[in-house]
């Protein structure tokens, strides 16, 4: 790469060096010391300025109206109060610049990070539904949840159902906590450590003490994960959890607007608080966030319309995974799109040519395009996005929570309810807890049915993770590769593994050629300590770092 370095004076280099990874190459990064609003302003100037970003940075420093020098001075002094004041003084200047560009895309140039703590497992699904955000949630597999931490839903707590609400939530979470140690004992008995190959040999053959210690730690972690995977079926949707979200200003603007327009008081409150906190760090990028009358009125209107439309429809059972629709011309589309980027011909002509191909000729193109993948992380290229599938999925709420985090697809979920019944993990029955489990599920359903006529939205909070929720997934072939190969892996939760495997079987029936190339799908449905391999790898990596254990 031939590089013509931009020249800066010694004084300019001294100003730039603390804030950029280099001052003499055309590819460079911010060091992290520059506020996100400033980053947005500087990047936005690319569309209207012939100067480089570093040159525009220097112009801001030298412009007395920008207040930018005050910001840099406060960063250098390390004073949070001085920095906040300097940034506040400069915001009118930044706002004038951003308004001048008048483009929503400017909002994508500044990032922020928000912690949402003690939010319910109903609210998390709203928080994680935005495509332009990156959320990470407290795990039900690695963390034991506090039995006392569930949402005291405001409307229910002010109603005649308050005592019953507390009672059902306490029943579910007390039972969850009380069965953790017995379930761990059951797991150890059912999957004894001596049955596993640890570091390439049976545990009984391990002689090195350090290796034995690492193996036992991995086994204990896998046992705990398995026990919590089973017991999460008890957890009510009211259970409080934590979510961290990273997003750009535009992503947060959309998310906050949706949260503020939600039918649930908790979710609206989260939206308001999020707006208040982000207004302290990227106010110029979230200032347009506000409740949307369109969202609010549309949701109310559609609820009423659906109730009337399906008033006399009986609720019927269906399969867990139903392929509702799929692309009948998928092979033709994918082959044509695969050839398109290596041609100069129009798509209409390419499609006509592909239509005349024999099956063998099409297969040759498909094999050349997706046949050389060496691991699941090597995704098929974008031509695979031209074919689609529509799945109607009925899964327990716990599995839905995991699958819902996928971004490159369209998801439309129904409300959480008890009408679809619930799943019973076989381990609960084998461990002798089946009767208690059914008792808890019945108590939750009885209370839900009592509350629903008056509080249909708030009734969702008492529904345990075991109950099934229905969701529509519309995804392209490329995303199908990613989702199915990832979610069928042995270390995944048994529930969503079955869903991924069922999706694969449905695709194989209609598009066997594409299914053939999903080479990293795990179809073995036998249950085991799926996390053991991952925990062993963790112990290996810790050993390489000197054996020091880090609590996470």
C-alpha positions as CSV (number, residue, x, y, z in Angstrom):
1,X,0.0,0.0,0.0
2,X,1.5,3.3,-1.1
3,X,1.1,5.8,1.7
4,X,1.4,9.6,1.4
5,X,1.5,10.8,4.9
6,X,-0.3,13.9,5.9
7,X,2.2,16.4,7.4
8,X,1.7,18.0,10.8
9,X,3.9,20.5,12.6
10,X,5.6,19.5,15.8
11,X,3.0,21.5,17.8
12,X,0.1,19.8,15.9
13,X,1.5,16.4,16.5
14,X,1.8,17.1,20.2
15,X,-2.0,18.0,20.2
16,X,-3.0,14.9,18.2
17,X,-0.9,12.2,19.7
18,X,-2.9,11.6,23.0
19,X,-6.1,11.1,21.0
20,X,-5.1,9.0,18.0
21,X,-3.2,5.8,17.6
22,X,-0.9,7.4,15.0
23,X,-0.4,10.7,13.3
24,X,1.4,9.6,10.1
25,X,-0.8,6.9,8.6
26,X,-4.1,7.1,6.7
27,X,-5.7,4.3,8.9
28,X,-6.0,5.3,12.5
29,X,-8.3,5.0,15.5
30,X,-9.3,7.1,18.4
31,X,-7.6,6.2,21.7
32,X,-10.9,6.3,23.7
33,X,-10.3,9.6,25.3
34,X,-12.5,11.6,22.9
35,X,-16.2,11.9,23.9
36,X,-18.7,10.1,21.6
37,X,-20.5,13.3,20.6
38,X,-17.2,14.7,19.5
39,X,-16.5,11.5,17.5
40,X,-19.9,12.0,15.8
41,X,-19.2,15.6,14.9
42,X,-15.8,14.7,13.4
43,X,-17.0,11.7,11.4
44,X,-20.0,13.7,10.1
45,X,-17.6,16.3,8.6
46,X,-16.3,13.6,6.2
47,X,-19.4,14.3,4.0
48,X,-18.9,18.0,3.8
49,X,-15.2,18.7,4.2
50,X,-12.2,18.0,2.0
51,X,-9.9,17.9,5.1
52,X,-8.9,14.8,7.1
53,X,-10.5,14.0,10.4
54,X,-7.3,14.9,12.2
55,X,-7.1,18.2,10.5
56,X,-10.8,18.9,11.4
57,X,-9.9,17.9,15.0
58,X,-7.2,20.6,15.0
59,X,-9.6,23.1,13.6
60,X,-12.1,22.4,16.5
61,X,-9.3,22.8,19.0
62,X,-8.4,26.2,17.5
63,X,-12.0,27.4,17.2
64,X,-12.8,29.5,20.4
65,X,-16.5,29.1,19.7
66,X,-16.4,25.3,19.9
67,X,-15.3,25.0,23.5
68,X,-13.3,22.0,22.4
69,X,-10.1,23.1,24.0
70,X,-11.8,23.3,27.3
71,X,-13.0,19.7,26.9
72,X,-9.4,18.5,26.1
73,X,-8.0,20.5,29.1
74,X,-10.5,18.9,31.4
75,X,-9.6,15.4,30.1
76,X,-6.0,16.2,30.7
77,X,-6.7,17.3,34.3
78,X,-8.7,14.2,35.0
79,X,-11.5,16.2,36.6
80,X,-15.0,14.7,35.9
81,X,-16.8,17.8,37.0
82,X,-14.7,20.1,34.8
83,X,-15.2,17.7,31.9
84,X,-19.0,17.6,32.3
85,X,-19.2,21.3,32.4
86,X,-16.9,21.8,29.4
87,X,-18.9,19.2,27.4
88,X,-22.2,20.9,28.4
89,X,-20.8,24.3,27.2
90,X,-19.8,22.8,23.9
91,X,-23.0,21.1,23.1
92,X,-24.8,24.0,21.5
93,X,-21.9,24.2,19.1
94,X,-22.1,20.5,18.4
95,X,-25.8,20.7,18.0
96,X,-25.5,23.4,15.3
97,X,-23.1,21.2,13.4
98,X,-25.2,18.1,13.6
99,X,-28.4,20.0,12.6
100,X,-26.5,21.3,9.6
101,X,-26.1,17.7,8.3
102,X,-29.7,16.8,8.8
103,X,-29.1,13.1,8.4
104,X,-30.2,10.3,10.6
105,X,-27.0,8.4,9.8
106,X,-25.1,11.0,11.9
107,X,-26.7,9.4,14.9
108,X,-24.9,6.2,14.1
109,X,-21.5,7.8,14.6
110,X,-21.5,8.1,18.4
111,X,-21.6,5.1,20.7
112,X,-22.8,4.7,24.3
113,X,-23.0,1.9,26.9
114,X,-25.9,1.5,29.3
115,X,-26.4,-0.8,32.2
116,X,-30.0,-1.9,32.9
117,X,-30.1,-3.6,36.3
118,X,-33.0,-5.2,38.2
119,X,-35.3,-5.4,35.1
120,X,-37.8,-8.2,34.6
121,X,-37.5,-11.0,32.1
122,X,-40.4,-9.4,30.3
123,X,-38.6,-6.1,29.9
124,X,-35.4,-7.7,28.7
125,X,-37.1,-9.0,25.6
126,X,-38.1,-5.4,24.8
127,X,-34.6,-4.2,25.5
128,X,-33.0,-6.8,23.3
129,X,-35.4,-6.5,20.4
130,X,-33.7,-3.6,18.7
131,X,-31.6,-4.6,15.7
132,X,-29.1,-1.7,16.0
133,X,-28.0,-2.6,19.5
134,X,-25.7,-5.1,21.1
135,X,-27.1,-6.5,24.4
136,X,-25.6,-9.0,26.9
137,X,-27.7,-10.4,29.7
138,X,-27.1,-12.1,33.0
139,X,-27.0,-15.8,32.4
140,X,-29.5,-18.3,33.9
141,X,-26.9,-21.0,33.3
142,X,-23.9,-19.6,35.3
143,X,-25.6,-17.4,37.9
144,X,-27.9,-18.5,40.8
145,X,-30.8,-16.0,40.9
146,X,-31.9,-14.4,44.2
147,X,-35.3,-15.8,45.2
148,X,-36.3,-12.4,46.6
149,X,-35.6,-10.5,43.4
150,X,-38.7,-10.3,41.3
151,X,-40.6,-7.3,40.0
152,X,-43.3,-6.0,42.3
153,X,-45.4,-4.9,39.3
154,X,-47.0,-1.6,40.2
155,X,-50.5,-2.1,38.9
156,X,-50.8,-5.6,40.4
157,X,-49.4,-4.5,43.7
158,X,-52.1,-1.8,44.0
159,X,-54.8,-4.3,43.1
160,X,-56.7,-7.1,44.9
161,X,-54.2,-9.5,43.4
162,X,-51.2,-8.2,45.3
163,X,-51.0,-11.0,47.9
164,X,-51.6,-13.7,45.4
165,X,-48.9,-12.2,43.1
166,X,-46.3,-12.3,45.9
167,X,-47.3,-15.8,46.9
168,X,-47.0,-17.3,43.4
169,X,-43.6,-15.7,42.7
170,X,-42.2,-16.8,46.1
171,X,-43.5,-20.3,45.5
172,X,-41.7,-20.5,42.1
173,X,-38.4,-18.9,43.2
174,X,-38.2,-20.7,46.6
175,X,-38.7,-24.0,44.8
176,X,-36.0,-23.1,42.2
177,X,-33.5,-22.2,44.9
178,X,-34.4,-25.2,47.1
179,X,-33.8,-27.7,44.4
180,X,-30.4,-26.5,43.3
181,X,-28.2,-28.7,45.5
182,X,-30.4,-31.8,45.1
183,X,-30.3,-31.3,41.3
184,X,-26.6,-31.0,41.3
185,X,-26.4,-34.3,43.3
186,X,-28.7,-35.9,40.7
187,X,-26.6,-34.6,37.8
188,X,-23.4,-36.0,39.4
189,X,-25.1,-39.4,39.9
190,X,-26.5,-39.5,36.4
191,X,-23.3,-38.2,34.7
192,X,-20.4,-39.4,37.0
193,X,-17.1,-37.8,36.4
194,X,-15.4,-41.1,35.7
195,X,-17.4,-41.5,32.5
196,X,-15.8,-38.6,30.7
197,X,-12.6,-38.1,28.8
198,X,-10.8,-35.2,30.4
199,X,-7.8,-33.8,28.6
200,X,-7.7,-36.9,26.4
201,X,-7.9,-39.5,29.1
202,X,-10.3,-41.0,31.7
203,X,-10.3,-39.2,35.1
204,X,-9.2,-42.5,36.7
205,X,-6.0,-42.3,34.6
206,X,-5.1,-38.7,35.4
207,X,-2.0,-38.6,37.7
208,X,-0.9,-35.0,37.4
209,X,-2.4,-33.1,40.4
210,X,-2.7,-29.8,38.6
211,X,-4.4,-31.5,35.6
212,X,-6.7,-33.3,38.0
213,X,-7.6,-30.1,39.8
214,X,-8.4,-28.4,36.5
215,X,-10.5,-31.4,35.4
216,X,-12.5,-31.4,38.6
217,X,-13.1,-27.6,38.4
218,X,-14.4,-28.0,34.8
219,X,-16.7,-30.9,35.9
220,X,-18.1,-28.9,38.8
221,X,-18.8,-25.9,36.6
222,X,-20.6,-28.2,34.0
223,X,-22.6,-29.8,36.8
224,X,-23.8,-26.5,38.1
225,X,-24.6,-25.3,34.5
226,X,-26.7,-28.4,33.9
227,X,-28.6,-28.1,37.2
228,X,-29.4,-24.5,36.5
229,X,-30.4,-25.2,32.9
230,X,-33.1,-27.6,34.3
231,X,-34.3,-25.4,37.2
232,X,-34.7,-22.3,35.1
233,X,-38.1,-23.7,34.0
234,X,-39.4,-22.6,37.4
235,X,-38.3,-19.0,37.1
236,X,-41.2,-16.5,36.6
237,X,-40.9,-13.8,34.0
238,X,-41.0,-11.3,36.9
239,X,-37.5,-12.5,37.9
240,X,-35.1,-9.5,38.0
241,X,-31.9,-9.6,35.9
242,X,-29.3,-7.3,34.4
243,X,-28.6,-6.3,30.8
244,X,-25.8,-4.3,29.3
245,X,-26.4,-2.6,26.0
246,X,-23.9,-1.0,23.6
247,X,-25.4,1.0,20.7
248,X,-25.0,4.0,18.6
249,X,-27.2,7.1,19.1
250,X,-29.6,6.1,16.4
251,X,-30.1,2.6,17.9
252,X,-30.8,4.1,21.3
253,X,-33.1,6.7,19.8
254,X,-35.3,4.0,18.3
255,X,-35.1,1.8,21.3
256,X,-36.1,4.5,23.8
257,X,-39.0,5.6,21.6
258,X,-40.3,2.0,21.6
259,X,-39.8,1.6,25.3
260,X,-41.6,4.8,26.1
261,X,-44.5,3.7,24.0
262,X,-44.9,0.3,25.6
263,X,-48.1,-0.9,27.3
264,X,-46.2,-2.0,30.4
265,X,-45.4,0.5,33.1
266,X,-42.1,-1.1,33.9
267,X,-40.9,-0.8,30.3
268,X,-42.1,2.8,30.0
269,X,-40.2,3.6,33.2
270,X,-37.0,2.0,31.8
271,X,-37.3,4.0,28.6
272,X,-37.6,7.3,30.6
273,X,-34.6,6.5,32.8
274,X,-32.5,5.4,29.9
275,X,-33.3,8.7,28.1
276,X,-32.3,10.6,31.2
277,X,-29.0,8.8,31.6
278,X,-28.1,8.9,27.9
279,X,-28.9,12.6,27.8
280,X,-25.9,13.0,30.1
281,X,-23.5,11.5,27.6
282,X,-24.9,11.7,24.1
283,X,-27.8,14.2,24.4
284,X,-27.5,15.5,20.8
285,X,-28.0,11.9,19.5
286,X,-31.1,10.9,21.6
287,X,-32.9,14.3,21.9
288,X,-35.7,13.2,19.5
289,X,-36.6,10.1,21.6
290,X,-40.2,10.5,22.8
291,X,-43.4,8.4,23.2
292,X,-44.9,7.6,19.9
293,X,-48.7,7.9,19.5
294,X,-48.4,5.8,16.4
295,X,-46.9,2.9,18.3
296,X,-49.3,3.2,21.3
297,X,-52.5,3.5,19.2
298,X,-51.5,0.8,16.8
299,X,-50.9,-1.7,19.5
300,X,-54.2,-1.0,21.2
301,X,-56.1,-1.1,17.9
302,X,-54.5,-4.3,16.8
303,X,-55.2,-6.0,20.1
304,X,-58.9,-5.1,19.8
305,X,-59.0,-6.1,16.1
306,X,-57.3,-9.5,16.8
307,X,-59.7,-10.2,19.6
308,X,-62.7,-9.7,17.3
309,X,-61.2,-11.5,14.4
310,X,-60.4,-14.7,16.3
311,X,-63.3,-14.5,18.8
312,X,-64.8,-17.9,17.8
313,X,-61.5,-19.7,17.0
314,X,-60.7,-22.7,19.2
315,X,-57.1,-23.0,20.4
316,X,-55.5,-25.9,18.6
317,X,-52.3,-27.7,19.3
318,X,-49.5,-27.5,16.8
319,X,-45.9,-28.8,16.3
320,X,-42.9,-27.2,17.9
321,X,-41.4,-26.0,14.6
322,X,-43.6,-25.5,11.5
323,X,-42.2,-24.4,8.2
324,X,-45.0,-22.1,7.1
325,X,-43.5,-20.8,3.9
326,X,-40.3,-21.1,2.0
327,X,-38.7,-19.9,-1.3
328,X,-39.8,-22.2,-4.1
329,X,-37.2,-20.7,-6.4
330,X,-34.4,-20.8,-3.8
331,X,-31.9,-22.8,-5.8
332,X,-32.3,-20.6,-8.9
333,X,-32.0,-17.4,-6.9
334,X,-28.9,-18.5,-4.9
335,X,-27.1,-19.8,-8.0
336,X,-27.9,-16.7,-10.0
337,X,-26.9,-14.4,-7.1
338,X,-23.7,-16.4,-6.6
339,X,-22.7,-15.9,-10.3
340,X,-23.9,-12.3,-10.4
341,X,-21.0,-10.7,-8.6
342,X,-18.5,-12.5,-10.9
343,X,-20.3,-11.3,-14.1
344,X,-21.1,-8.1,-15.9
345,X,-24.6,-9.3,-17.1
346,X,-27.9,-8.1,-15.7
347,X,-29.7,-10.4,-13.2
348,X,-32.7,-11.0,-15.5
349,X,-30.4,-12.6,-18.1
350,X,-28.5,-14.6,-15.5
351,X,-31.7,-15.9,-14.0
352,X,-32.8,-17.0,-17.5
353,X,-29.5,-18.8,-18.0
354,X,-29.7,-20.5,-14.6
355,X,-33.3,-21.6,-15.3
356,X,-32.0,-23.7,-18.2
357,X,-29.2,-25.3,-16.2
358,X,-29.3,-29.0,-15.3
359,X,-29.4,-30.0,-11.6
360,X,-25.7,-31.1,-11.9
361,X,-24.7,-27.7,-13.3
362,X,-26.5,-25.9,-10.5
363,X,-25.0,-28.1,-7.9
364,X,-21.5,-27.4,-9.3
365,X,-22.1,-23.6,-8.7
366,X,-23.5,-24.2,-5.2
367,X,-20.6,-26.5,-4.3
368,X,-18.1,-23.9,-5.5
369,X,-19.8,-21.2,-3.5
370,X,-20.5,-22.8,-0.2
371,X,-18.7,-26.2,-0.3
372,X,-15.3,-25.2,1.0
373,X,-16.2,-24.0,4.5
374,X,-13.8,-25.4,7.1
375,X,-15.8,-24.4,10.2
376,X,-19.1,-22.9,11.2
377,X,-17.7,-19.4,11.6
378,X,-17.1,-19.3,7.8
379,X,-20.5,-18.2,6.7
380,X,-21.8,-18.7,3.2
381,X,-21.4,-15.4,1.2
382,X,-24.3,-13.0,0.6
383,X,-25.9,-14.8,-2.3
384,X,-27.3,-17.2,0.3
385,X,-29.4,-14.2,1.6
386,X,-31.7,-14.3,-1.5
387,X,-33.6,-17.4,-0.3
388,X,-35.9,-17.3,2.7
389,X,-37.8,-19.5,5.2
390,X,-40.7,-18.7,7.5
391,X,-41.0,-20.7,10.7
392,X,-43.8,-20.7,13.3
393,X,-42.0,-21.7,16.5
394,X,-43.5,-22.8,19.7
395,X,-40.9,-23.0,22.4
396,X,-40.6,-22.7,26.2
397,X,-40.0,-19.1,27.2
398,X,-36.5,-19.9,28.4
399,X,-35.4,-21.1,25.0
400,X,-37.2,-18.2,23.3
401,X,-35.1,-15.8,25.4
402,X,-32.0,-17.3,23.9
403,X,-33.1,-17.5,20.3
404,X,-34.6,-14.0,20.4
405,X,-31.1,-12.5,20.5
406,X,-30.5,-13.3,16.9
407,X,-30.5,-10.1,14.8
408,X,-30.4,-11.0,11.1
409,X,-34.0,-12.1,10.8
410,X,-37.6,-10.9,11.3
411,X,-39.1,-12.0,14.6
412,X,-42.7,-11.4,15.6
413,X,-43.6,-12.8,19.0
414,X,-47.0,-13.3,20.7
415,X,-47.6,-12.4,24.3
416,X,-46.4,-14.8,27.0
417,X,-49.4,-16.8,28.1
418,X,-50.3,-20.2,29.7
419,X,-52.7,-21.3,26.9
420,X,-49.9,-23.2,25.0
421,X,-49.0,-25.4,28.0
422,X,-45.5,-26.0,29.3
423,X,-42.5,-28.2,28.8
424,X,-41.3,-30.5,31.6
425,X,-37.6,-31.3,31.5
426,X,-37.1,-35.1,31.9
427,X,-34.4,-34.5,34.6
428,X,-37.0,-33.1,37.0
429,X,-39.0,-36.3,36.8
430,X,-36.0,-38.5,37.0
431,X,-34.8,-36.6,40.1
432,X,-38.1,-37.0,41.8
433,X,-39.4,-33.4,41.5
434,X,-42.1,-33.9,38.9
435,X,-45.0,-33.6,41.3
436,X,-43.7,-30.4,42.8
437,X,-43.0,-29.0,39.3
438,X,-46.6,-29.6,38.1
439,X,-47.9,-28.1,41.4
440,X,-45.9,-24.9,40.7
441,X,-47.0,-24.7,37.1
442,X,-50.7,-25.1,38.1
443,X,-50.4,-22.4,40.7
444,X,-48.9,-20.0,38.2
445,X,-51.6,-20.9,35.5
446,X,-54.5,-20.5,38.0
447,X,-53.2,-17.1,39.1
448,X,-52.6,-16.0,35.5
449,X,-56.2,-17.0,34.6
450,X,-57.5,-15.1,37.6
451,X,-55.6,-11.9,36.7
452,X,-55.8,-11.9,32.9
453,X,-59.4,-10.6,32.5
454,X,-58.5,-7.4,34.3
455,X,-54.8,-7.1,33.7
456,X,-54.0,-9.0,30.4
457,X,-50.6,-7.4,29.9
458,X,-49.4,-7.6,33.5
459,X,-50.5,-11.2,33.9
460,X,-47.4,-12.2,31.8
461,X,-45.1,-11.5,34.8
462,X,-46.2,-14.6,36.7
463,X,-45.7,-17.0,33.8
464,X,-42.8,-19.4,34.4
465,X,-40.1,-20.0,31.8
466,X,-41.5,-23.5,31.3
467,X,-44.6,-22.2,29.5
468,X,-44.5,-22.0,25.7
469,X,-44.5,-18.8,23.7
470,X,-45.2,-18.7,19.9
471,X,-42.9,-16.7,17.6
472,X,-42.6,-16.2,13.9
473,X,-39.1,-16.4,12.5
474,X,-38.5,-15.2,8.9
475,X,-34.9,-15.7,8.0
476,X,-32.7,-16.1,4.9
477,X,-30.6,-19.1,4.1
478,X,-27.4,-17.5,5.3
479,X,-28.8,-16.8,8.7
480,X,-30.3,-20.3,8.8
481,X,-26.8,-21.7,8.5
482,X,-25.6,-19.4,11.3
483,X,-28.5,-20.0,13.7
484,X,-28.9,-23.8,13.2
485,X,-25.2,-24.6,13.3
486,X,-24.7,-22.4,16.4
487,X,-27.8,-23.4,18.4
488,X,-27.5,-27.2,17.7
489,X,-24.1,-27.4,19.3
490,X,-23.8,-29.9,22.3
491,X,-22.9,-27.1,24.8
492,X,-26.2,-25.4,24.1
493,X,-29.4,-25.7,26.1
494,X,-31.3,-28.9,25.3
495,X,-34.5,-27.0,24.5
496,X,-33.2,-24.6,21.8
497,X,-31.0,-27.4,20.4
498,X,-34.1,-29.4,19.6
499,X,-35.6,-26.3,17.9
500,X,-32.5,-25.8,15.8
501,X,-32.4,-29.5,14.9
502,X,-36.1,-29.4,13.9
503,X,-35.5,-26.3,11.7
504,X,-32.7,-28.2,10.0
505,X,-35.0,-31.2,9.3
506,X,-37.7,-29.0,7.8
507,X,-35.1,-27.3,5.5
508,X,-33.7,-30.7,4.5
509,X,-37.2,-31.8,3.4
510,X,-37.6,-28.9,1.0
511,X,-34.0,-28.0,0.1
512,X,-31.8,-31.1,0.6
513,X,-29.0,-29.6,-1.5
514,X,-28.6,-26.6,1.0
515,X,-29.1,-28.9,4.0
516,X,-26.2,-31.0,2.7
517,X,-23.8,-28.1,3.1
518,X,-24.9,-27.4,6.7
519,X,-22.0,-29.6,7.8
520,X,-21.7,-28.3,11.3
521,X,-25.2,-29.1,12.6
522,X,-25.2,-31.5,15.6
523,X,-28.1,-33.9,15.2
524,X,-27.4,-36.1,18.2
525,X,-30.3,-35.4,20.6
526,X,-28.9,-37.4,23.5
527,X,-28.5,-35.2,26.6
528,X,-25.2,-34.8,28.4
529,X,-23.1,-32.4,30.3
530,X,-22.9,-30.1,27.2
531,X,-20.8,-27.5,28.9
532,X,-18.0,-29.8,30.0
533,X,-15.9,-29.4,26.9
534,X,-16.2,-25.6,27.1
535,X,-15.2,-25.6,30.8
536,X,-12.2,-27.9,30.1
537,X,-11.1,-25.4,27.4
538,X,-11.5,-22.6,29.9
539,X,-9.3,-24.4,32.4
540,X,-6.7,-25.0,29.7
541,X,-6.6,-21.3,28.8
542,X,-6.3,-20.4,32.5
543,X,-3.4,-22.8,32.9
544,X,-1.6,-21.1,30.0
545,X,-2.0,-17.7,31.8
546,X,-0.2,-19.1,34.8
547,X,-3.0,-21.0,36.4
548,X,-4.6,-17.9,38.1
549,X,-8.3,-18.3,38.3
550,X,-10.5,-15.3,37.6
551,X,-13.9,-15.1,39.1
552,X,-16.5,-14.1,36.5
